[in-house]
Amino acid sequence: MDDTITLQMAQRGVLVLPKALREAYHLEAGDSFTLLDLGGVFVINPRLSEIDAIANRITQALLERGETLESMLKTLREEREKYVREG
């Protein structure tokens, strides 16, 4: 398969992946993808992002420790001030 594939956007922003790609990676209608915008360079990954799941686990762990948004923001401000002083 070629390294470069040209796609054309259809109405309503639809992009069609070539059949060879869909078959090579076993992609089917209804599959979910993660789109990462790197300053105009788009990376499309046929797997769901783990970012939301990781953020939820971190949030749960912090809540179980009794952390609040206010306490985390306070700590963040303190660490930034410390960084500026030492920097």
Buried (B, 14 or more C-beta within 10 A) or exposed (E): EEEEEEEEEEEEEEEEBEEEEBEEEEBEEEEEEBEEEEEEEEEEEBEEEEEEEEEEEEEEEBEEEEEEEEEEEEEEEEEEEEEEEEE
